[in-house]
Amino acid sequence: MDEVKILARQAPWSDRIELLVTMTNEQGRWCGRQIEFTTYAPGVIPYPTITLTKQEAQILIDQLWDCGLRPSEGSGSAGQLAAVQRHLEDMRTLVFEKRTGGQP
């Protein structure tokens, strides 16, 4: 089975992100070359340039995060949101105990 990886890193001398596409299978290790663009007729749905499993896509997202990229919209990651929610619940508990002296 083919294992595809898209590796991302911050280019050392510019603000660009470099991507390397690799594939490993029983025949060896491969790396992608630059993308070649071709024309297609209006109304034709082009074949995807690359497809990834969810695990492969997650690795790419994690590497882009490591390069300093963040979603441009939204309320942050689920992990960040969960941490904030736990903190708010802790604060509610503290305020409730202070107001009531710990009595329900």
C-alpha positions in Angstrom: 0.0 0.0 0.0 1.2 3.5 -0.8 2.0 5.8 2.1 1.9 9.5 1.0 3.3 12.3 3.1 3.3 16.0 2.5 6.0 17.5 4.6 6.0 21.3 5.3 8.6 23.6 6.6 9.3 27.3 6.9 11.9 28.2 4.2 15.0 29.3 6.1 15.6 32.5 4.0 12.1 33.7 3.2 8.5 33.8 4.4 7.5 31.0 2.1 6.4 27.5 3.2 8.1 24.6 1.4 6.2 21.4 0.7 7.7 18.0 -0.2 5.4 15.2 -1.3 6.8 11.7 -0.7 5.4 8.2 -1.3 6.7 5.0 0.1 5.5 1.6 -1.1 6.9 -1.9 -1.6 8.8 -0.7 -4.7 10.8 2.0 -2.9 10.7 5.7 -1.9 9.5 8.4 -4.2 9.3 12.2 -4.1 7.0 14.4 -6.2 8.2 17.0 -8.7 6.8 20.4 -9.3 3.2 20.5 -10.3 2.5 20.7 -14.0 -0.7 22.7 -15.0 -2.8 21.7 -17.9 -6.0 23.1 -19.4 -9.4 21.5 -19.1 -12.7 22.3 -20.8 -15.4 24.3 -19.0 -17.9 22.0 -17.3 -15.4 19.2 -16.9 -14.6 18.3 -13.3 -10.8 17.8 -13.1 -9.2 14.9 -11.4 -7.8 15.9 -7.9 -4.1 16.9 -8.0 -3.5 14.7 -4.9 -5.7 12.8 -2.4 -4.8 12.1 1.2 -6.2 9.9 3.9 -7.4 11.7 7.0 -4.3 10.7 8.9 -2.1 12.0 6.1 -4.0 15.3 6.0 -3.7 15.5 9.8 0.1 15.2 9.6 0.1 18.0 7.0 -2.1 20.3 9.2 0.2 19.6 12.2 3.3 20.5 10.2 1.7 23.7 8.9 0.8 24.6 12.5 4.5 24.0 13.4 5.3 26.5 10.6 3.3 29.1 12.5 0.1 28.9 10.3 -3.3 29.2 12.0 -6.8 29.2 10.7 -7.8 32.6 9.5 -11.4 32.2 10.8 -13.1 30.3 13.6 -12.8 30.2 17.3 -9.6 28.2 17.6 -8.9 24.5 18.0 -11.2 22.2 19.9 -8.5 21.6 22.5 -8.2 25.3 23.2 -11.9 25.7 23.4 -12.1 22.7 25.9 -9.4 24.3 28.0 -11.2 27.6 28.2 -14.5 25.8 29.0 -12.8 23.9 31.9 -11.3 27.2 33.2 -14.7 28.9 33.1 -16.3 26.0 35.0 -13.5 26.2 37.6 -14.1 30.0 38.0 -17.8 29.4 38.4 -17.1 26.9 41.2 -14.8 29.3 43.0 -17.3 32.2 42.8 -20.2 30.0 43.9 -18.1 28.7 46.9 -17.1 32.3 47.9 -20.7 33.7 47.7 -22.3 30.8 49.6 -19.4 29.9 51.9 -19.4 26.5 50.2 -23.0 25.7 51.0 -25.3 24.8 48.2 
